[in-house]
Amino acid sequence: MNRYPLQHNALRCSTALAGGLSDWTVLGLAVTIYAGRLAIRAWYIRGHRYGPIEWVLRAATYGTLRPTEIGRTQPG
């Protein structure tokens, strides 16, 4: 769920820049942003159970703050 808002923002930025850049430059920028996001996501998911937006929604639903890191237990 977390990647959709970021994809939307990346698309908006690339279309805003498209007026002054060539098609190949915009394509290269979009691929670079996408690859960077995939690398960051892979790194984040290795150490956390949920993404940040999912964590907020779960906290609101359950009414408690749950640990996001893998290996940590819930206090109490």
HELIX and SHEET records of a PDB file:
HELIX    1   1 ARG A    3  LEU A   17  1                                  15    
HELIX    2   2 ASP A   23  GLY A   47  1                                  25    
HELIX    3   3 PRO A   52  TYR A   62  1                                  11    
END                                                                             
